[in-house]
Amino acid sequence: MVRFWHPVADMHAVSATGELVLDRAEGVHVWDESGKRYLDATAALWYCNVGYGRPEIADAAAAQLRRLPAYSHYGDLSSRPTTDLAERIAQIAPMDDAVVFFTSGGGEAVETAVKLVRRYWSLRGEPRRTIVVSRERAYHGLAGYGTSIVGTDTFTVGLGPLAGDTLRVPWDDADALAAAIDEAGPERVAAFFCEPIVGAGGVLLPPPGYLEAARRVCRERGVLFVADEVICGFGRVGDWFASTRFGLDPDLVTFAKGVTSGYLPLGGVIAGARVREPFWAEGAGIWAHGYTYSGHATATAAAHANLDILERESLPARAAALEAELAKALEPLASHPLVSEVRAGLGVVAAVQILPEALADDPSVTGRVVLAARERGILTRGLGGGGLQVSPALVIDEAALGELVEGLRGALDDVA
């Protein structure tokens, strides 16, 4: 019997087939306990931007563990790597005069952002602004508020009532966003949460002009614009943030994953001057929100080493160059009889879409392709809507790209 309850898993199936236990990793490859090598097509869960086996990150964490592993950062307490990381992130943030609230990961970052926008409006004397708008197919983590604004019903089955005052709009229509805000009443809407690329929902790239139009809709109505950059941040889309690339000037940014490349859990919320001001004002008092590990010293030390690598090796620029290389490498798969399209062309994020007719005939086909790819030494995963995730580490080279594509083609052939 399997004793580890896996996240987002059919535990009957896991118990029947057993676990794939990974043992070690280097670059863009991982090995299981039997010694079999796999190319990691997903950078784990979108996060290992600098690749595996980076000793400087391990060394930075070990040094901090020996010096001061962690301590509460409540009140006026801090640690040097944490204070310095907030300053460092503020310098590359996609908005001016930013501040940073740290969490343990992306789910807590979204949880923090929802509470933050509602508290912001309360401090501004508009406590009726509590409605949070999100998009269909969007994913914002699986904490309480994140589950309440998730864009697919898969994650809400059987849970009963969730947090109220939420709206869902089409993922690709800024006019629909404007209409939804107007119908609800702008004086009631707190914020719009927007993944620049809809990730787990299928790698849906923003239509030309959509993000800029959505930002404009929010600005015209006084609604806060929250860019959920848990996937996109720290180089993956060819810049430090997608918000920078698209000139979005968000009010808040949620981040995680790439800030440490997953070497240790860390996330957070970047707030611009507009949102920060009432919390910093005299008389605002305590914002009674935080987590045990907000600003964990060892995690922030690891983040510094990770950011050093991203800067030294110019990996955000490398991702911009890989954008065309990845799209070109995957393009031949679009003509496979099991594939309807390949979505690529924005950073190192792509999806190979299984044919909708094939999915209608057999909803298990994506999962079978994932397992076939594993047999061929490629680790990928199924996405919402039946796509295959392709988001390797930013250090992937031409040979590994070829290995990835050949493995996926073989898996598609096996299932077809």
Secondary structure, 3 states (H helix, E strand, C coil): CCCCCCCCCCHHHHHHHCCCCEEEEEECEEEECCCCEEEECCHHHHCCCCCECCHHHHHHHHHHHHHCCCCCCCCCCCCHHHHHHHHHHHHHCCCCCCEEEEECCHHHHHHHHHHHHHHHHHHCCCCCCCEEEEECCCCCCCCHHHHHHCCCHHHHCCCCCCCCCEEEECCCCHHHHHHHHHHHCHHHEEEEEECCCECCCCCECCCCCHHHHHHHHHHHHCCEEEEECCCCCCCCCCCCCHHHHHCCCCCEEEECHHHCCCCCCCEEEEECHHHHHHHHCCCCCCCCCCCCCCCCHHHHHHHHHHHHHHHHCCHHHHHHHHHHHHHHHHHHHHHCCCEEEEECCCCCCEEEEECHHHHHHCCCHHHHHHHHHHHCCEECCECCCCEEEECCCCCCCHHHHHHHHHHHHHHHHHHC
